[in-house]
Amino acid sequence: MFTQYIHADRCQPQVQIPLIVGAIILICGVILPRQVFGADPGRPPFSEIEAAVRQSFAGEGPRQANDIISRGQVARALKQVEQTGWIVPESEQLLRRVLADDDLLVRSLRTRDGRRLMSRVGGQRLMYDQLDRVAREPGGAALVRDLPRLPDAHLQAQHLEQFLPKIGSGRARRVPDFDRPTGHIYTVDQLLAALRELYQAGA
């Protein structure tokens, strides 16, 4: 009888060892990547998502870093992202933040003169936002359409409000929230920043 107890006591650790090893594998393989490294084994790294977006836009021809983007382009880029295995959450809301393909600002800045202008000023903080706001003011559409054709357009773009039609007593028009972001997405870099926020929110 005593020997049976000894034999049973010796065998018990052999049963527990596989259970312990399995628990360690579970912690290292599932829990640690999420809590320590912030990774989700079920989705690709963000570098793959960024590569898919850039590849989508590169496939449409030569681009400059500050070229304006439009809703149709972003819709195609999101389809490309889906091929990485990540479905973009709130994609419809994201698309609404991008100007339509036929928006006046998009059409004006996709001309040869418009691209030349934005290659010089597109990197300035809020430049796209300010052009967007001006375009929606009375007389602003004509200003945004004609501005890129001016020989000193990059200088005139620094004083957009001054070129809007004057109001009573010749006073300059003040555009509401002129120095604040519109919330729209205008460039590839801004699109990637918005996607990164959504990606990190789902971590």
Buried (B, 14 or more C-beta within 10 A) or exposed (E): EEEEEEEEEEEEEEEEEEEEEEEEEEEEEEEEEEEEEEEBEEBBEBEBBBBBBBEBBEEEEEBEEBBBBBBBBBBBBBEBBEEBEBEBEEBEEBBEBBBEBEBBBBBBBBEEBBBBBBBBBBEBEBBBBBBBBBBEBEEBBBBBBBBBEBEEBBEBBEEBBEBBEEEEEEEEBEBEEBEEEBEBBBBBEBBBEBBEEBBEEEE
